[in-house]
Amino acid sequence: EFGADFEQSVGNYSSKITRGSITGPISDTVSYRVSGNRNSRDGFIDNIQEGRDAVNNRDRYALRGQLLIEPSDELSIRVIADTSSIEEDCCGAPFYYNDPGNAATTTALGATILPDDIYARKIKFDRAMETDQEQSGYSVQLDWEAESYSFTSLTAFRDFEEVNDIDADFIDIELSGVLQNSFDRQVFTQEFRVQSTGDNKIDWLMGYYYYDADQDSGGNNRLGSFARPFFDARIGGIVSVVEGLAGAPTGSFIGSGTGRTSEFNLLTTSHSVFGKLDWHINDKLTASVGTRWTTEDKEIDAQITTDAPYSAIDFSDATDPLVQSLASAHPFGALAPVYAGAVQLFRPVSDFYEKRSEQEPTGEFIISYKYSDDVSLYASGKRGYKAGGFNVGAGSGGADFDKELADAWEVGAKIRALDNNLQLNVAAFSQRLRDFQSNAFNGTTFVLTNAGEIQIDGFEFDALYAPTSNLFLSLAGSYLDHEYTSYVGGPQIVQPAGSPSLPPVQDLSGTPLSGVPDWTLSSSINYVKSFGAVEGFANLAARYRGSRNVTSERNPIADQDSYVTANATIGIRDTEGLWTVTLWGKNITDEEYTDGLFNSVIQAGSFNAYPGDPRTYGVTLRLQF
C-alpha cells in the first residue's frame, strides 16, 4: 500500500529540520521504502574572531532506501542501503577555568582572553574548526521459515570516513599550529542464526557472527609560533637554556611548525558462536541459559615521524651531561630537568607493529516466573566482555589495553495493576567490572587504559499511570552506589607549568566513578483532549541528574552540581492522523550544565569544557499521506 509522510521543523538559531519518507509496492512480491532527512542550525558558540562563524553548528543529511522481496510465504529478503554526510564547524570549547599564569602569559603574547564563563558561549580562536564526515552502508537480510525452525542470514558492509581540522588551543594566537586528523574504516559483518519456531517445551537458538574491520587513521600535529615564547615565559626560559647548552640553533627547540605526523593501520577480525535455550518448565516458570564464545585478533602498524629535536632529549637520565649541566645552570636547580621534560609535547615514539589475540566465553542465566497475569518476576546472572586493543594516536605510543570483563546480577518485577492503568517495572542489580576501560585526555591526546576494578550496586524503576483516559503520568529513576574498588594507576591531575611536579599517576581506589551521578530521575505529564475532528495535546518532561565529577582524574575543579532540564510540547492534530502541528521547547529553563571537561592543550592547569545545549524552541508540521 502506498504511503508517504513529510515533516518540517523550524526553530531558533536558524534551525531547520526536514524529514520525509515514501513507501509502496513495486509488484505483488516487491515493495520499497525511501526516507531522508536534512538538519541545519547555526552554532551555539560565537567565535568573535573577525571573519569567523559561530561553531558547534549543524549541517548534515541522511538518505536510506529499503527493498523488501517476498517471493513466497516462507522466504523474505530485505535489502537496505544508506548514506549520510556531516560538514560542521565542530567542536569549540570555551575555557571552564583558565589558570591565571597561563592567562597572563598568553595575554602578554597578544591573545584576547575571555572571562571563564562557558555559558556566555563565546570563544575567540584564529584557525578553522571543521569536521567532514561521510558514511554509507549496505545490508541484506534473508529470512526463511521451515516447518519447525527459521533461518536468518544478515550480511552488512559499512564505510566511514572523517577528516578534522582543529584549533586545539582555543585562543587567537598560535600555541598549537596545524592539527589535522583523518579516519577511514571499512567494516564487513556476517551473521547466521537458526532458531526453533512454534510451541515447544524447549526453545533454542544458535548462530555464528563474523566481524572484519580495516581502519586507517592519520594525524598531522604542529606547534604554533607562540609555543616557544609561552613555555619560556612560564618556566623561566628553560627551553632557551637547554637550547644553548645543547649548542642547537636558536629557535630550533619547540620551534614553529615542528611536530609529528602519524599513520596507523588497525586490522580486527572476530569470530563468535552463540546459543540459547529457553526451558518452559511449566506455564509459570521458564529457565533460560545462553552462551557465547568469541575470538578476536588485532594487529596494528604505525608509521610515526617526529621532527621536533627538543623531544629527543631524555630529561629523566640523570647521567646525561646535558641534564646535569641544566640542573647546575638554571635557578630551578635539580627541578629544572623535571620542568624541561614536562613541556616535551612530542615524546620520542618509534614506528611499531604489534599483534594481540584473545578468546573469551560469556553467557547468561535467567529465571522468570509469571506469578499472575499482572505480576512477573525474574532473576539473572550475566558475564559480559569488551575486547582489548591498541590506542591509535601518536601521543599514546600505541599502548595496548586489556579486555574488560563484567559480571552482573539482577532481580526484578514487572507489575500491571488498576485495570492495566498502572504499569510498574522495578529492578535491583549489582555489577562488577574488572579491567574497566577508561578514556582520559592527557592534554595531548586521549589514551584508553584499564582502570582496575569497579563495583556498581543500585536499583531502577519506571512507572506509567493513566488516572483518566486523557492524562498520562510517567516516572523513572535509578540510584547507583559506585566506586573504583581498585585503580592504583589512575590519571594524575595536570599541574600548571612551573608548579611542583606530582607522580605521573594517582591511586583512585575507593573514589566514585568519573562522570557518574548517584541519582538520575525523569518524569513526564501528557494530556490529550478531543475537540470534534481535532485533538489537542500537551506534554511536559523533566530530567534530574545528580552531582558528579566530570574528569577522569577527578580534579575537584570539575565538580558538576546536580541539575534539572525540562522539555515541553503543545499541539493539535486531526483524529485520523493526517496532520499534526506542534510547538516545542527543549531545556526551556535554559539550565546551565557541562557535557564534558578536559585539560587544555599546551596550557597545563587550564580546562576547556563543552556547555550543554541552551534553550531551543520551534514549531513542527507533520503530514501523513
C-alpha positions, 0 to 999 in steps of 0.5 A: 500500500502506498504511503508517504509522510513529510515533516518540517521543523523550524526553530531558533538559531536558524534551525531547520529540520526536514524529514520525509519518507515514501513507501509502496509496492513495486509488484505483488512480491516487491515493495520499497521504502525511501526516507531522508532527512536534512538538519541545519542550525547555526552554532551555539558558540560565537567565535568573535574572531573577525571573519569567523562563524559561530561553531558547534553548528549543524549541517548534515543529511541522511538518505536510506532506501529499503527493498523488501522481496517476498517471493513466497510465504516462507522466504523474505529478503530485505535489502537496505542501503544508506548514506549520510554526510556531516560538514560542521564547524565542530567542536569549540570549547570555551575555557571552564577555568583558565589558570591565571599564569597561563592567562597572563602569559598568553595575554602578554603574547597578544591573545584576547582572553575571555572571562571563564564563563562557558555559558556566555558561549563565546570563544575567540580562536584564529584557525578553522574548526571543521569536521567532514564526515561521510558514511554509507552502508549496505545490508541484506537480510534473508529470512526463511521459515521451515516447518519447525525452525527459521533461518536468518542470514544478515550480511552488512558492509559499512564505510566511514570516513572523517577528516578534522581540522582543529584549533586545539588551543582555543585562543587567537594566537598560535600555541598549537599550529596545524592539527589535522586528523583523518579516519577511514574504516571499512567494516564487513559483518556476517551473521547466521542464526537458526532458531526453533519456531512454534510451541515447544517445551524447549526453545533454542537458538544458535548462530555464528557472527563474523566481524572484519574491520580495516581502519586507517587513521592519520594525524598531522600535529604542529606547534604554533609560533607562540609555543616557544615564547609561552613555555619560556615565559612560564618556566623561566626560559628553560627551553632557551637554556637547554637550547644553548647548552645543547649548542642547537640553533636558536629557535630550533627547540619547540620551534614553529611548525615542528611536530609529528605526523602519524599513520596507523593501520588497525586490522580486527577480525572476530569470530563468535558462536552463540546459543540459547535455550529457553526451558518452559518448565511449566506455564509459570516458570521458564529457565533460560541459559545462553552462551557465547564464545568469541575470538578476536585478533588485532594487529596494528602498524604505525608509521610515526615521524617526529621532527621536533629535536627538543623531544629527543632529549631524555630529561629523566637520565640523570647521567646525561651531561646535558641534564646535569649541566641544566640542573647546575645552570638554571635557578630551578636547580635539580627541578629544572630537568623535571620542568624541561621534560614536562613541556616535551609535547612530542615524546620520542615514539618509534614506528611499531607493529604489534599483534594481540589475540584473545578468546573469551566465553560469556553467557547468561542465566535467567529465571522468570516466573509469571506469578499472575497475569499482572505480576512477573518476576525474574532473576539473572546472572550475566558475564559480559566482555569488551575486547582489548586493543591498541590506542591509535594516536601518536601521543599514546605510543600505541599502548595496548589495553586489556579486555574488560570483563563484567559480571552482573546480577539482577532481580526484578518485577514487572507489575500491571495493576488498576485495570492495566492503568498502572504499569510498574517495572522495578529492578535491583542489580549489582555489577562488577567490572574488572579491567574497566576501560577508561578514556582520559585526555592527557592534554595531548591526546586521549589514551584508553587504559584499564582502570582496575576494578569497579563495583556498581550496586543500585536499583531502577524503576519506571512507572506509567499511570493513566488516572483518566483516559486523557492524562498520562503520568510517567516516572523513572529513576535509578540510584547507583552506589559506585566506586573504583574498588581498585585503580592504583594507576589512575590519571594524575591531575595536570599541574600548571607549568612551573608548579611542583611536579606530582607522580605521573599517576594517582591511586583512585581506589575507593573514589566514585566513578568519573562522570557518574551521578548517584541519582538520575530521575525523569518524569513526564505529564501528557494530556490529550483532549478531543475537540470534534475532528481535532485533538489537542495535546500537551506534554511536559518532561523533566530530567534530574541528574545528580552531582558528579565529577566530570574528569577522569582524574577527578580534579575537584575543579570539575565538580558538576552540581546536580541539575534539572532540564525540562522539555515541553510540547503543545499541539493539535492534530486531526483524529485520523492522523493526517496532520499534526502541528506542534510547538516545542521547547527543549531545556526551556529553563535554559539550565546551565550544565557541562557535557564534558571537561578536559585539560587544555592543550599546551596550557597545563592547569587550564580546562576547556569544557563543552556547555550543554545545549541552551534553550531551543524552541520551534514549531513542527508540521507533520503530514501523513499521506 
